[in-house]
Amino acid sequence: MVKIARCFGLLFALCCVLPVLGRSASNALPNDAVGPSDYQVVTVSDIHFNPFYDPSLYSQLVANDPSQWASIFQEYGGTAMPMYGADTNYPLLMLTLADMGQRMGASPVILFTGDMLGHYIPENFYCQYYQHVPMSACTLNFATFTPDSTAVAAMQQFIDKTFAFVAGQIRQYVGDAPVFYVPGNIDTYNIAGLGPDSHFLANNSAIVFNQLLNGSVDRPMFSTFAFGGFYSAPLGSKLLIIGLNSNSFVIGSPTYIGAGMELEWLDIQLSIAQTSGQQAWILMHVPPGANAQVMAGDTPGQLQEDQVSMNWDQSLQSTFMDKLNRHPGVVTLMLAGHTHMDEYRILSSGDVLEQLPGISPCFGNNPAYKVLKILPGTLTPLDYESFDLNLLATPAPTQFQSLYTFSSAYAAPGALNYSLQQLYPQLAGNETQRDSYMHYYVSGSPAIHPINQGNWPIFACSIGEIDELDYIDCVNSY
């Protein structure tokens, strides 16, 4: 434990110094280069690419470099889209990236809030490795299963190849634009799916730096990614992008031990931005607040503390809010993913966190992504348009379609963060707007309807109440 404490003490000292040293570099400047008019930024989350969507390809994928995988999928992987309940396959991945590439326009960056990898890749790999069968026919008991060291190394290598493959495909479709990525909870070697450990981060940091970020971040400022999964990037004189590893704020995650250090680092980044006259955009994967999806069957009015599922450790969440409160007005955009649903949260600091819909339809949602409209002067979001792929449409869709534009759907012409705050109380009394929110929540999917009039408080209060006790009180008194 002494060695661990010393290591984190040294790293924290470095975190305090390196952000200042990195300020002198010249990077791509989205806010300085696009002129006075508003511009768009493409955002995406929860791709969850599953290389095992066709288990028969296992041997070829293991034997070949990621640069050869596309030809394997094209020749042997079929063309059908996944159905609801499954993760992203190669056809959906290609359709998504092609569609995003066509809609980028002048988008200077891509914002990717994590989960590049599909669910159950370690389990699928071990089933093939040991029993040569897909997971559906596998008899391994993963609650007690302990793979040997050779199998673990092979699994990790396969996951690294999958990560490199998806990153390479993204780069092919988005040109030179940097893709600001933060790790998701499934971007990991661990079966538990609680986020990456430092081994995964170190092994894949070069792919993130070179392929996704396209070398746009100063190396010293990116050095924190290799052990903690977080980093920052000043883009010109006006904007600082902060990528958090919010998996660390979840109890039991591999990087939970370093969560306090990450929050102190965040405070330093916000202080530097405030002193420099910069605005900050914060990206994360797991959002703070309640996980309404897993409580959809609970009864409002009778919700007890032991029934509530909170995403973050509440002490760490309180510290996070304190950091935001110390720097009012600095953060103009905050994005998360994780739930695959189109939702948002009004934080106790007054900031608004937008949760992006997922590409993977594994939770019954339609694949979807958003294009934000940004005001360059204040670097705040003005509006967004959501694009979805209806997997049940006939004939089968060949591209994403515009599902809705926020300002039009909710008659909200003002700046996005303000309009989202105003929408929250309106949803309680305006049935038309509430029905729209329920429909857009699943990105228009006909396959799942998690919100109904009976459980609406479970979901509504997750928008406006972040603290656990406040959330319970809201649900029970809604």
N, C-alpha and C positions, 0 to 999 in steps of 0.2 A: 504493500500500500504506500510506503514511503517513496518508492521509485515512481509509482504512478503519480503521486502528488507533485513530485519534483518535475516530472515530464510536463504535466499540465501547467505548472507554474512557469516553466521556461516557454512553453508555447504561448501562454497568455501574454508574457512579456513581448514575444515576437509580434503577436497580434496588435499590441498597442503601437508598435513602431512601424510595421510594414505598411499599413494603410497610408501613413503620411509619406513614406518614401515613394509609394507608387503614384502619387498625384502628378508627377511631372511628365509622365508618358503621354503621347498623343495617340488616341484611339479613334475608332469610327464614332462620329458624333451625330446621333439621330436628331437631337434637338437643335443642333447648330447648323445642320446641313440641309434641312428640308424647307426652309423658308418660313414666312409668316403665317401661312394658312394651316388649318388642321391637317393631320395626316393619320394614316391607319397603322395599327400594329396587330399582327396575327398572334393569337394565343391558342394554346392547345394543352390538353392534359390527358393522363391515363390512357396512353396508347396500348399498353399491355400486349405486345406482340408475342404470340405463342408459336414457337418453332415446331411444336409437336401437334399442330392441328392436323397434320397427316403423319401418324407415327411411323409409317413405312419409310419415311425419309431419314430416319435417325442415323443409320449407318453412313449415308452419304454426307450428312451435315457434319458428323464427327470427323470424317476423313478429309474434309475440304476446308480451305481457308474461307473466312466470311466473304471475301471478294467473289467467291464462286457460288455462294448460296442463292443469289437471285436467279441464276440460270437453272439451278436445281428446282427451285420453286416454280419457275415458269414452265419447265418441261414436265414436271411430275406432280405439282401441287394443286392442280385444278384451278377453276375460275370462280367457284361459287362463294358468295359472301357468307360470313358466319351468321348463325341465328342467335336470337336472344338467349342469354345464359352462357354464351361462349366468348372467348377472348378474340382479339384481332388476329386474323390470318393474313397471309401474304396478299391476296387480292384486295382486302380492305385496307391494308397498309398502303399499297400502291395508289389506290383510289384517293385515299385521304391526302397523301403527300402531293399528288398531282393537283388535287383541288386547291389545297393550300397555296401551292406554288402559283396557280393561276390567279388567285385572289390577293396576292401580296401587294401588287401595285408598287407604291413607293414605301411600303412597310420597311423600315430600316432595321428592325430586329424581329425575332420570333421569341415569344415568352412561353416556356414549356415547364409546367408545374409538376412534372415527375410521373413516375411509373412507366418507364419504357418497356420493362419486361412483363411477360404474361404471368398469371398465377400458376403455381404448382410446377414450375420448371424443375426445381431440384427433385421433387417426387417423381415426375415423369422421367427424368433422366435415370434415376436409380432403378425404376421399374424396367427400363430398357437395358440398363447396364447389367443388372443381376438376373432378370427373368426373361428378357427379350420380348416383353409384351407391353402394350399401352397401359396407362394407369388404370383404365376401366377394368382390365383383367388382372391387375396386379394383386398379389397376396401379401405384400410387405406391410407390416404394421408400423406406420411412421410415428406412432406414439412411443414406441420402444425401440425402433430400428436404429442401429448404429453402423454406418458404413465404414469400411476400412479406409486407410489414408490414401490409397491409390485411387479409390472410387471418388473420394472427396476432391482430390486434385483434378480428376477428370471432369467432375461436375462443374467445378469452378472455371475450368478452362472453357467448357461449353457455354457457360453463362457469359463469360467475357466475350466469346465469339458472337453470341447473340446480341449483346450490347453493342459491339463494334459494327455488326451488320446493320442494325436499325439506325445507328448514328450515321453510318455511311450513306444509307438510303435517304435520310433526311437531307444531308448535305447536297446530294445530287439534285434535289428539287427546289431548294431555297436559295440557290446562288451563293453569293458571298455573305449574305446577312448572318450575323452571329445569332446563335440559338441559345438563349439564356435558360439553362436547365438547372433544376434542383432535384435531388434524389427523392423518389417515392418510397413507400414502405415495402413495395414488392421488388424494388431494385436492390437485390440482396442475394447472398448465398444461403440465407437461413430459411429453413422450412417455416418458422414461426411467422415470417412476413412482417417483422417489426422494424424494417429499415436496414440499411447497410451497416456493416462494421467497417473498421478502418482498413482491413485487408481488401475488401471489395472496393472501397474508395480509392485506395492507393493504386490498385491494379487497373482501375478504369479512369483515373484522373487524366491520363494523356489523351484518351479518346474524347473526354469532355472538353479538354482544352483545345485540342487540334481540330477535331471533327465538328463538334457542336459550337463551341465559342469561336472557332475559326481564328484562334490566336488573338482575339480582340481584347483580352484581359491581361493586365500586367502580371507577369509570372509571380512576383512576390505577393501580390494581393490574392492570387489564386492558390497559394501554397496551403492555405487553411483547408482547402477542399480535401486534400489527400488523407487527412486524419479525422476531420470533423464534418465534411460534406457541406460547408458553408464558405462563401466568398463574396467579394464586392467588386464592382467595376465602375469607376467614374467615366462617364461618357460626356466629354466636353466639360464646359464650365458650369453647366446647369443641372446635370442629372447624375445621380448615383444609383445604380441597380444593386440591390442587396439580395443575395440568394441564401435563404436559410435552410438548414436541415431540420425541419420541424418534427421529424420522426424522433429526434432527441428528446422532445418534450413529452413523449409518451412513455409511461412507466413500463420498464422491461426492455426498452429498445437497446441495441448494442452500444449506442452512443449516449445513452441517458446519463452516464457518469460525467460527461462533458457539457451537459446542458447549461449549467450555470455559467461556465466560461463562454459559451456561445452567446448567451444573453448579455454578458458584459461586453463582448466584442460588438454586438449589435448596438449597444449604447454608445460605444466609441464611434462607430460608423455614422450614427445619427448626429452625434456631436460635431463630427468633422463636416458633415453635410450642412448642418445649421450654421457653423462658423464660416463655411465657404460660400454661403448663399445658394446652396444647391437644394433641389428637391430630391426625394428618394422614392424609388419603387421597390417594394418588398415582395419577393416571390417565396412561396413555401408550398409544401404538399398537404400535410395534415393540418386542417384549420383548428383554431381554438373553439371552445363551446361544446354544445351537446351533439351527439350523433343521433339525429332524429330517426334515421332509417331503421335502426335496430330497436327503436321503441315504438314503432308504428302501431303495434298491437296493444300498447298500454292504454289505460283509461284515464283521460283528463279528469281532474277533480279528485283523483285517488292516487296520484303519482307519489311514490315514496322515494327516499334518497337511495335505497338499495336497488331501485329499478332504473336509475338514471345512468346512462352511458355517456361519460364526458371524454372527449378526445385527448385532452392534455392533462398532465399532472396539474392540479389546481394551484399549487404553490408557484410552479413555473409560469403558469398562465398569468397569475397576479403580477409576477415580476415583469413579464413581457408587457403587460398593460402599463406598468409603472414607467418602463422605458419609453413607450410611446407618449405618455403624458408629460414626460420631461422635455419632449421636443415637439410641441404642438405645431401643426401646419407644415412640418417637414415632409411627411409621407403623403403623397398625392395619389398613389395607386398601390393596392395590395391585392395579390391574387393567390388562390390556393386551388386544390383539386380534391382528389381522394374519394369523394362520395359518388362520382360519375354523374351527379345531378346538377342542374342549373339552379343555383341558389345564392344567397348572400347573407352576410352577417354585419350588424352594426355593433362595433366594439364599444366597450365602456369608455374608451379614450375619445370617442366621437369619430374615429376612422371607420371606413366601410371596407369590408373584405369581400371581394367577388370570388365565388367558387365556380370554376369552369366546368362545363359538362365533359364527360369522358368520350373517347373514341371507342374503347372497348364496350360492346353491348352486354357484358357479362351480368350486369344487374338489371337487365330488361330495358335499359334506356336505348334510345336511338343514338348512334354515333353522331357527335356534334362537336363543333369548335366555334370560337368567336373571333370577330375582327373588331377591335376597339378603334374609336375615333378619338384622337388625342389633340388637345389644345396646346400648341407649342409654347406659348408664353408662360403658362402656369404648369405645364406638363401634367395636367389633370385629364381624366377621361371625360369626354363630352357625351358619348353615346356608344352603342355597340350593335352589331348585327350577328345573329346566331344562324349558323348553317348546319343542317342536319341531313342524315341519310336514312330514309324510311326503309327498313329492311323488308317490310311486307308489301311494298309498292309493286304494282304490276303495270307495265313490264318492270323488270329489275332495274333500279336506278343506275345510271352511269356516272352521276356526279352528285355532290351535295346540293341541296336547294336552300334558299333563304327561308328560314322558319319564321323569324320575326326580327324587327328592329325595335330596340327598347323604347325609344322616344315615341314611336308611333303606337306600339302595342299598349302602352300605359298612359298615352297623352301627356308625356313628361318632357317638355322642351328644354329644361334647364340642364346644368352640368350633372353628370351621371351620379356622383356621390351624393349630391344634394337630393336628386330625384329619388334615389333608392331609399334615403332616409324618410322622405315624404311618403313613399309608397307603403311603408310598413304599417302605419295606422290605418291607411286606406283599405288595406287588404281585409281588415276586420269587418268593415261595414259595406264594402262594395263587392257584391257577389260576382259581378262580371269580371272584375280584376282578379278576384280570388280564383275563379275558374281558369282564367288565363295563366295564372301562376302555376296552378296544378298541372296544366297541360305542358307548359314550357319546362317545368321541373324535370320531367323525363325526356325532354327534347322531342316532344310530340309522339312518343312511342305508344302504339296501341296495345303493347304486350303487358304493361304493368301500370297500375294506378295506386301507388302507395299512400297518397293523401286522399282523404274523404272528409266530409263535413264533421264526422264524429271524432276523428283524430287530428283535425286541423290544428288545435292548440299545441300539440306535440311539435309540429313543424313550424308554426308561426312563431312560437317563443324562441326557437333556435335562431331566428333572425335577430331578435331584439334583446335577448338576455344571454350573456356569455357566462356569467358566474353561475355555478351549480345551484346554490340556494335560491338565487333570483330566478333561475330558470324553472325550478320546481314550483315556486310561488306563482309565477306567470301561468304555467300550465294549469295549475289547480284553481286559479281564480280568473281564468280567461273569460 
